[in-house]
Each structure stands twice: as C-alpha cells, then as structure tokens.
C-alpha cells in the first residue's frame, strides 16, 4: 500500500512537471545588430535574378573569419570586412544598419549617398518563408546611380535585396536576390 502511494505521488509529480509550460526569456527591444547576426560558420544562400536574359544564379555569403567583433565574409572570391558595434553594423567601414532603428532614421554613405530606414514590418514572406520582425533599408548613391533596398529579418540577416540602376543607354537594370536558406553556424558563440 505504501509502495503504491509512493508510485502515485511520483506519477502525479512527473505529470505536473511534464505539463509545466516552458517560457522563453523576454526579448528586449530590437537593435540594429540583431538584424545582421554573425558568428563563425554562419552562411546565407540567395537566388539572384541577374536582370540579364532571365538568368538566376546562386550566391553564397559565409563568415570565414572572426576577430572579436570583426568578421570576414566571403562571397565567391570577394571578401569583405564587417564589424558589429553598439551603434550598428558596418561593411568595409560603412554603416549598413545603424541606431536608432526607426522609420525615417537616415545617415550618409560613401559617394554622397544616403541610407534610410524605410519601414519596420511585423513580417515579410520571401520564397514562401515567413520572417518576423523585418526592417527595410534603402540606400541611394548619386555617384554610382545605384539604388538598393534591403530587407533584414531579426536573428537572420538580409532576406531580400533589390538593386536598380539606369544603364548608359537608358534602360533600367534590376537585380533581385532572395534568401534561399541559411545556417546559424557555431551556436556556442553569442550573437550579442
């Protein structure tokens, strides 16, 4: 009888533990660095519509080197240096995302260009995948005459990139990259 009661108490205790909800720790307000996470081994693959003859090519970006808050990101044979700072994310010394992260916030870029946060969306679907917490950033450059709009998803990175320019003969050229997939790399490192 005592053994039976003990088993019943253990079963009730186990059932109570099994049904207790798991609560994730609250996330703070999003910061610019949350929209371009980087760590060793992280990589993103994109389907890129070249705008030439309807061709689509595969592009891959991969973090191949880490030195503190600096990251070397490779795309094909090209390597670029990214840095994460409290005020945002830099690529080759120029901010691609910057605090304050709110609609209308803007900053200067190279060549007399301008970068502006155009929208902060609850979600955006790209290639059939729903991403939550998305920031749209627009970059214009009068010198190069290239305009780029990039959508970044929190904890993922760039999910869609649209580049447009006018050719020397007046035609409009458009290149669009959409995220096919990504890997988080070494999850043991902090994304800060």
Secondary structure, DSSP 4 states (H G I P E B T S, - for coil): -HHHHHHHHHHHHHHHHHHSPP-PPPP----GGGGS---TT-EEEEEEE-SSTT-EEEEEEEEEEEETTEEEEEETTEEEEEEEETTEEEETTEEEEESS-STT-EEEEGGGEEEEEEEEEEEEEETTEEEEEEEEEEEEETTTTEEEEEEEETTTEEEEEEEEEE-TTS-EEEEEEEEEEEE---TTS---
